[in-house]
Amino acid sequence: MDTLTVIPARIASVRLPRKMLADIGGKPLIVRTLECALAAGVGDVIVACDGEEIADAVQKAGGTAVLTDPDLPSGTDRVFAARSKYDPTGKYKIIINLQGDQPLVAPEFVRAVVELVKKSDFDISTPIVAVKDDSHLRDAVVKSVVAFTSKNTGKALYFSRSAIPFGGPYFRHVGIYCFRAEGLRKFVSLPPSPLEISEKLEQLRAIENGMTIGVTLVDADPPVSVDVEEDLEQARRLFKISCGGIDFNG
């Protein structure tokens, strides 16, 4: 298959140090994310690590780890570095950036972005979900403005932490990206853009530089991103519920 999922993971997260090794149901968080990526069944999966601790956890679980420079500025740079190291001949034409801190991400999110790239000419694809509550008012929830060309797919016009478009409807962006190989190469060669810096949203670099981002609307709950201790506890609770109430942590 021509698709490679790369999961960037670093040990020195600022808000929740060492979160990638935090226990969720008896396994490290990064291993749970790896299992979700494998369950999607869209191709090979590697974890782009910044050190031996995460690499050891991944390898003990039977996964493939690729060491990258710990000083790389972003997860996307880590994805590109790992892909270049793991695939020097360019076998993989489609590269998925799946964040390491999404230990319960539903496989349909990964499948949806791959399907959209394969049937379109977008440089990048990414998923969104419909907002059904007042979460669009939160800065931490990134909103996507979309020009829909069909019921569930369209072109991203903008991403913002503000509640846009005025009057709705609102769509929440899910931070999974599927790149064409040449699109990934172009993206990491570009400097941070003004809107990217203002909104603190990396994907705006692509839009400001004329790259196209396709969006696909997924009918599922947004995955939990583990950024702080409360997110980790929520992920543990949800994992326990998904396993029929079994308490793996005693």
N, C-alpha and C positions, 0 to 999 in steps of 0.2 A: 504494500500500500504506500501511497505517496504522502501520507499525512503523519506529522510528528507533533505530539503534545509535549510541551516543555513547561514544567512547574518550577518557577523561580522561588527559592527559599533561602532566607538568611537568618542567622542565629541572633543577630544584634538588633532586633526590632526595638523601636524607641518606646512605644507606649506599653508594650507587653513583652519584656525581654524573654528570649528563649521560648517563645510561644510555639514554634514549630515542633518542639519536643514535648509540649504539654500533653498529658494523658487524656485521651478520649476513648472510653470503653476498652481500656487495656492496651491501646496502641498509641504511638505518637501522632499528633495532629497531622503532620506531613504525610504519614502513611495512610491516614484516612482519606486525605485528598488524592493521593496516588491511587487508592482503590476506586474512588469515584471516576477518575480519569480512565482507568482500565475498563471499568464497567460500561463506559460509553462505547467502546468497541470500534473506534474510528481509525486506529492505527497504533503505532508505537508510542511509548511514553517514557520520558526521562525526567529526572529532577535536577535542576541547575542549582547546585549548592555553593555556599560561600566558605565552607569549611568541612573538616572531617567528621564532626559530630553528627550533622544532618546526613552526610553521606553514609555513615555507619548505620544509622537508623533505617535508611532507605534500603541499603544492601541486605541488612538482616531480615527485612521483610520480603526479599526477593526482587526488589526493584533495581533500576539502573540509575546511578548517580553520576553526574558530571561536575567536577570541581571548576569553579570560575573565580575570577579575581574578586575578593571581598570589597574592593574599593569602587566597583562599578556603580554608576550613579542611579540606576533604576532597574526595576524588574525586567523591563523590555530589553535593556542592554544585556542583562544576564541571560535572557532567552536567546538572544542573537549569538552571544559568546558560546553558550552551551551547544547550540545547533551547529555552529561552525566547527567546534571541536569534535562533536560526535559524528557529524556528517560532512566531512571535508569535500566530498565529491558532489554534493548537491543532490542527493537522491530524493530528498523530501521537498516537494513543491508547495505544500501547505503546512504552515506552522501555527499551532495554537498556543497562546499564552494563557495558561490557567493559573490563577493566583494560588499560592501555597496555603493561604489562610482561609480556604473555603472547604472545610472538611466534610461537608454534607451536600455539596453541590449535586443537583440532579443531573444524570447523564443526558437528559434531553437538551439541556443548555448547550453542551458540547456538540452534540449531533446537529443541532439547529444551525450553529454558526458555520460548521463545515459544509452543510448542505447549501447554504446561501452562497458561499464563495464559489462552490463548484458549479452552480447554475447561473452565475452572474459575472459581471466584469468589475465588481468592486475590488478595491485594493485590500480592504479590511472588512471583516464583518464582526458584529457584536450583538448580544441579546438585550432585549428590554422586557419589562413586565408592566402591565397596567397597574396604576396606583388606585387602590380601592378604599383608602382611608385618608387621613390628613398628613401622611408622611412626606408629601411633597413640600411641606413647610419647613422641613429640617434641612439644614445646610449639608449634613452628612449624606443625604440621599441625593444622588446626582440625577438630574432630569435630562431627558433627551427630546429634542424637537425634531420631528420626523416628517418628511414628505413621502407619504405612503403611495406606493404604486400598485399595491394589492392589499388584500385584507390584513395580511400579517407581515409584510415586508416593505421596506422603503429605504430612502436615503437619509442619513443623518445630516441635519443642517447645523445643529449646534448642541452642545452639552453645557449644563450650568448647574451650580449649586442653588441658584435662585429658582423660584416657582414659576417656570415658564413652560408653555406659552401662556400668556394672560388669558384667564378663563378656562384653561384646560382644553382637552383632556390631558392628564399628566402620565408620563411614562418614565418609569424608573430604570436607569441604566444598570446592567449587571456587568461587572468588570471582567469579562472574558473576551479575548480578542483572537480572531483567526486571520492570519496574514497570508497572502501570497508571498513566496520566498523573496521575490524581488521587491515587494512592498515593505517587508521587514527590513531588508537591507537599506532601502531608501530612508525609512523612518529613523533608524538609529544614526544615520549620517547627518540628520538635520539638527540644528541647535534648538534649544527650548524657545518657544515662540511667545510673543507678548500675551496673547489670551491664555495660553497654557499656564504662564506664570501668574496671571491675575486670578484665574479660577482654580489653580492648582489641579488641573486636569490634563494629563499627558496626551489624551486623544485629540485635543484641540490643535496640537502641533501638526497632525496630519491634515486636518481641515484647512488650517491657515496656509498650508503649502500645496493645496490643490489635490490632495489625495482624497479618494472617495471612501466613505464608510457606509456599508449597508447594515441595516438593523433588521432583526427578526423578532417578532413578538411571540413570546413563549407563555403558554397558559400554565404557569406554575408559580409557587411562592419563591421569592428571591432567596438565594442561598445566604446563610449566615457568614459574614466575614468577621473573623476573630481579630479584633484590634485591641480590645481592652479586656479586663478580667470578667466583666459582665457578659461579654460576647462568648467567652470561653465557657462560662457556666450555662449559658443558653444552649450552646452546641452540645454540651454534655447531656442536658435534659432532653433535647430533641433526639439525640442518638439513642438514649435509653428508651424513649417512647417508640422509636422506629424498631427497636428490638424487642418489643412486647413487654417493656417494663423491667427487663433484666438489668440488675445493677452490677456492672462489670468492675466497679471501683470499690466494692465491698460496703 
